[in-house]
Amino acid sequence: MTDVTPEERRLYACADACFIGQNVYLFCASEGLATVFRGSVDGPKLGQHLRLSDQQFVTFAQTRLSARLKRCQDVDFLIAAQVSCCA
């Protein structure tokens, strides 16, 4: 995508990440899993742990909650981080 601005590329990347998150959400629902799509994630820190390139960034994260827990802060583990590329 060379004919759009970097801001537009970031917008498209975030929209794509939302579609991915919706698919993960639907899968989790079909398997009886609770999931949370998270926008408030430390993207740069998570990106370092994932060893992303300078052209990649974390847009959102998605977590699965343990069936026995009811609160979002009791997150069991990270299912996926939506990573986008603006190259």
BAFI-3210 file (N, C-alpha, C; in Angstrom, 3 decimals, decimal comma, padded with zeros to 6 digits):
// residues 87
n [1|2|3|4|5|6|7|8|9|10|11|12|13|14|15|16|17|18|19|20|21|22|23|24|25|26|27|28|29|30|31|32|33|34|35|36|37|38|39|40|41|42|43|44|45|46|47|48|49|50|51|52|53|54|55|56|57|58|59|60|61|62|63|64|65|66|67|68|69|70|71|72|73|74|75|76|77|78|79|80|81|82|83|84|85|86|87]
n.u [000,840|001,251|000,073|-001,314|-001,472|000,730|-000,871|-003,371|-002,749|-002,247|-004,789|-006,235|-004,883|-005,609|-008,364|-008,388|-007,282|-009,370|-011,314|-010,049|-009,976|-012,727|-013,274|-011,754|-013,135|-015,668|-014,973|-014,108|-016,517|-018,009|-016,734|-017,250|-015,692|-014,628|-013,770|-011,797|-011,453|-008,872|-008,066|-006,543|-003,553|-000,105|001,391|004,049|005,722|004,761|005,283|008,087|008,557|007,513|009,294|009,048|009,460|010,673|008,747|006,420|003,630|001,768|-001,674|-004,037|-004,940|-005,914|-007,531|-008,115|-010,444|-010,414|-012,752|-013,691|-013,361|-014,559|-013,867|-012,268|-009,612|-008,525|-007,066|-006,337|-004,480|-002,662|-004,200|-003,895|-002,103|-002,907|-001,063|000,227|001,435|003,075|004,547]
n.v [-001,185|001,678|003,964|005,340|007,318|007,098|007,296|006,480|003,844|002,810|003,048|001,231|-001,103|-001,363|-001,734|-004,202|-005,776|-005,692|-007,208|-009,701|-010,090|-010,310|-012,743|-014,500|-014,107|-015,148|-017,833|-018,550|-018,242|-020,276|-022,467|-022,349|-020,628|-017,808|-014,566|-011,595|-008,673|-006,508|-003,115|-001,462|-001,980|-002,402|-001,696|-001,140|-002,462|-005,119|-005,589|-005,602|-007,951|-009,756|-009,482|-007,716|-006,127|-002,851|-001,896|-003,075|-003,267|-003,579|-003,759|-004,490|-006,682|-009,982|-011,886|-014,919|-015,777|-017,565|-020,124|-020,332|-017,887|-014,558|-011,914|-009,394|-008,733|-011,076|-012,511|-015,322|-016,174|-014,871|-015,007|-014,039|-011,523|-008,872|-008,074|-005,635|-004,425|-001,719|-001,353]
n.w [000,000|-001,157|-001,975|-000,045|002,953|005,860|008,155|007,231|006,558|009,096|010,190|008,548|009,235|011,908|011,615|010,254|012,298|014,117|012,781|012,832|015,588|016,063|014,792|016,404|018,780|018,086|017,637|020,225|021,609|020,395|021,421|024,066|025,601|027,499|026,450|026,033|024,218|023,942|024,128|025,655|026,028|026,667|024,057|022,905|024,805|024,724|022,048|022,088|023,547|021,732|019,773|017,533|014,328|013,325|011,650|012,424|014,684|017,739|017,737|019,128|021,866|022,835|025,225|027,037|029,457|032,476|033,072|035,651|036,778|037,189|036,867|034,897|035,520|036,330|034,413|032,524|030,434|027,598|024,498|021,865|020,133|018,186|015,509|013,442|010,292|008,904|006,594]
ca.u [000,000|002,104|-000,713|-002,026|-000,593|000,982|-002,022|-004,408|-002,301|-002,460|-006,229|-006,609|-004,319|-006,448|-009,640|-008,118|-007,103|-010,703|-011,952|-009,392|-010,475|-014,101|-013,213|-011,303|-014,250|-016,693|-014,462|-014,156|-017,925|-018,451|-016,083|-017,621|-014,625|-014,828|-012,638|-011,863|-010,673|-008,300|-007,437|-005,583|-002,434|001,174|001,830|005,501|006,317|004,394|006,027|009,462|008,520|007,234|010,421|008,522|010,356|010,324|007,585|005,276|003,163|000,619|-002,877|-004,908|-004,630|-007,115|-007,246|-009,157|-010,644|-010,690|-014,190|-014,051|-013,172|-015,567|-013,354|-011,306|-008,232|-008,089|-006,799|-005,654|-003,309|-002,864|-004,462|-003,315|-001,906|-003,060|000,133|000,053|002,652|002,839|005,619]
ca.v [000,000|002,852|005,115|005,917|007,899|006,210|007,330|005,627|002,455|002,414|002,880|-000,026|-002,195|-001,516|-002,326|-005,624|-006,421|-005,848|-008,361|-010,893|-010,226|-010,809|-014,173|-015,202|-014,011|-016,106|-019,176|-018,792|-018,424|-021,599|-023,477|-022,111|-019,885|-016,371|-013,836|-010,135|-007,955|-005,431|-001,983|-000,855|-002,894|-001,724|-002,168|-001,182|-003,500|-006,408|-005,683|-006,008|-009,372|-010,515|-009,183|-007,157|-005,224|-001,437|-001,652|-003,779|-002,742|-004,255|-002,933|-004,919|-008,008|-010,730|-012,831|-015,867|-015,809|-018,880|-020,316|-020,208|-016,512|-013,654|-010,556|-009,237|-008,683|-012,444|-013,063|-016,601|-016,041|-014,156|-015,851|-013,489|-010,096|-008,509|-007,352|-005,079|-003,964|-000,503|-001,208]
ca.w [000,000|-001,247|-002,407|001,089|003,969|007,005|009,068|006,647|006,699|010,491|010,348|007,906|010,033|013,103|011,186|010,021|013,599|014,716|012,137|013,388|016,959|016,012|014,475|017,615|019,720|017,659|017,906|021,675|021,978|019,931|022,257|025,463|026,276|027,674|025,888|026,098|023,212|024,744|023,477|026,576|026,207|026,462|022,749|022,745|025,663|024,153|020,801|022,412|023,921|020,514|018,868|016,293|013,598|013,441|010,803|012,991|015,970|018,344|017,691|020,219|022,392|023,177|026,293|027,430|030,897|033,035|033,265|037,065|037,199|036,645|036,718|033,808|035,987|036,581|033,091|032,532|029,571|026,349|023,341|020,644|019,983|016,790|015,104|012,111|009,626|008,115|005,610]
c.u [000,877|001,338|-001,537|-001,010|-000,330|-000,187|-003,152|-004,021|-002,535|-003,950|-006,692|-006,087|-005,157|-007,801|-009,466|-007,981|-008,448|-011,454|-011,358|-009,909|-011,898|-014,125|-012,767|-012,438|-015,324|-016,249|-014,560|-015,593|-018,419|-017,866|-016,378|-016,553|-015,011|-013,581|-012,875|-010,932|-010,174|-007,636|-006,384|-004,503|-001,158|001,794|003,331|006,174|006,013|005,132|007,472|009,510|008,276|008,329|009,932|009,561|009,891|009,071|006,318|004,896|001,964|-000,569|-003,794|-004,386|-005,951|-006,735|-008,433|-009,241|-010,917|-012,190|-014,599|-013,956|-014,169|-015,022|-012,286|-009,866|-007,674|-007,796|-005,926|-004,383|-003,672|-003,102|-003,709|-003,099|-002,049|-001,885|-000,072|001,366|002,307|003,926|005,050]
c.v [001,238|004,113|005,751|006,430|006,891|006,173|006,444|004,154|001,957|002,185|001,557|-001,227|-002,442|-002,129|-003,822|-006,385|-006,633|-007,029|-009,669|-011,154|-010,760|-012,305|-014,997|-015,225|-015,039|-017,548|-019,494|-019,023|-019,806|-022,731|-023,290|-021,384|-018,417|-015,666|-012,341|-009,566|-006,687|-004,351|-001,342|-001,875|-002,089|-002,270|-002,221|-002,279|-004,893|-006,641|-006,102|-007,495|-010,266|-010,339|-008,701|-006,252|-003,782|-001,092|-002,323|-003,157|-003,557|-003,301|-003,224|-006,250|-008,685|-011,784|-013,754|-015,827|-017,231|-018,982|-020,095|-018,773|-015,597|-012,251|-010,487|-009,209|-010,075|-013,170|-014,297|-016,553|-015,304|-015,145|-015,306|-012,001|-009,808|-007,606|-006,886|-004,544|-002,760|-000,307|-000,937]
c.w [000,000|-001,607|-001,288|002,113|005,085|007,992|008,553|006,756|008,114|010,751|009,750|008,701|011,279|012,753|010,931|011,335|014,287|014,098|012,670|014,793|017,005|015,701|015,675|018,637|019,373|017,902|019,393|022,134|021,569|020,767|023,739|026,261|026,411|027,156|026,001|025,041|023,887|023,896|024,354|026,930|025,961|025,181|022,570|023,580|025,116|022,838|021,011|022,747|022,708|019,462|017,498|015,638|013,802|012,641|011,333|014,333|016,446|018,273|018,876|020,756|022,736|024,195|026,508|028,942|031,335|033,327|034,716|037,567|036,509|036,358|035,641|034,295|036,301|035,268|033,209|031,681|028,292|025,219|022,130|020,795|018,505|016,422|013,668|011,588|008,764|007,072|004,237]
res [m|t|d|v|t|p|e|e|r|r|l|y|a|c|a|d|a|c|f|i|g|q|n|v|y|l|f|c|a|s|e|g|l|a|t|v|f|r|g|s|v|d|g|p|k|l|g|q|h|l|r|l|s|d|q|q|f|v|t|f|a|q|t|r|l|s|a|r|l|k|r|c|q|d|v|d|f|l|i|a|a|q|v|s|c|c|a]
***
